[in-house]
Amino acid sequence: MHAEACRVTMGSMGNDPEDGHRLKRQLPYPYNQDLSKVLHGLKRRNPITRRRQANDPVTAAYLYAGVQLIRRHLGPGAVRTPGDAGDPDSVERPLLGFLSQRAVAAEVNHNPPPLHCVGSTSTLRKRWEPQSNFIADVLRFGLWPWHYPAAHLDEVADAKDEVLRGLDPVRGLHRLCYWDLTRMLGTPMFRLGLIAAAEAEGDQVIGEAVSARYRENNPVWKQFYQEFLQARGLRLRPGITLDDCTDLLAAVADGLAMRALADPAARVVDRARRRCQLGTAALALIAGCLERTDQDGSLSLEDAVRAMISEPSAGPGQERA
């Protein structure tokens, strides 16, 4: 059945560029998007032919195969290969070695229609040579913000509305943070981002892919934080910027997700209550870094903390002098 569907897909492409455009539009999201600004490692140098190759359905097929290999090896539900049959704790940890030309070409053969599903190392090399260029483009594509969160924010539109205009904005914040953290944990692209971050030092290509993820994602959240301030009559304390808040929450989210992956017993996510520690961190940031616009005076975060801890507390049974 799969082989027959693959032959139908291959036959529908033909040599007519219109066939390629039509098939491109049928591909699953985000493979049906314009990838010319994402894929920088293709062999074509002419801007027109590079754009055409970036949006060729065959190019999408190899990207899809690479992403499937990432999902299989990094999770969630990753398949671990035992390193020693007698030791259940011994597994192979090849990092990105599973994205070899042969492995990617073989994976293309398992692509579902309407994706191209006849793979070969020669076809892969016609598009990316050396293989490090393919890996770099898979990283760029995998960390592309249109994977997450941009394409999924409508899933929590009601939670966002509760934060901005609802009767219980705290409940809305907990809902939004729970969604964000569990979404991160549920995508292989977050795991890919961790490996990319570890490989970024000294590698300009990977470093740029990681930076682009934050550069494109942060404004999405920053705009929401600005709407929250205006809707709730709040302002930032002196010395605190919206960029500070965005960076802090992004760092906390990444750190908590990494802790949850490394230590499943950690109390990061409470699935029974649909709460997580990211919600607690967001509330703490609001309490510490924001103040009412209608209050008299304004204290910096440092001055607010100094006022809180300026005098040591009297010990049990003692009185302050």
ABEGO torsion letter per residue (X at the ends): XAAAAAAAAAAAAEABAAAAAAAAAABBOAAABBAAAABAABABABAAAAAAAAABAAAAAAAAAAAAAAAAAAOBGBBBBBABAABAABBBBAEAAAABAAAAAAAAAABBOABBABBBAAAAAAABOBAAAAAAAAAAAAABAAAOAAAAAAAAAAAAAAAAABABAAAAAAAAAAAAAAAAAABAAAAAAAAAAAAABGBAAAAAAAAAAAAAAAAAAAAAAAAAAAAAGBBBBBGBBAAAAAAAAAAAAAAAAAAAAABAABBABBAAAGBBAAAAAAAAAAAAABBBAABBEBBBAAAAAAAAAABBBBBBGBBBX
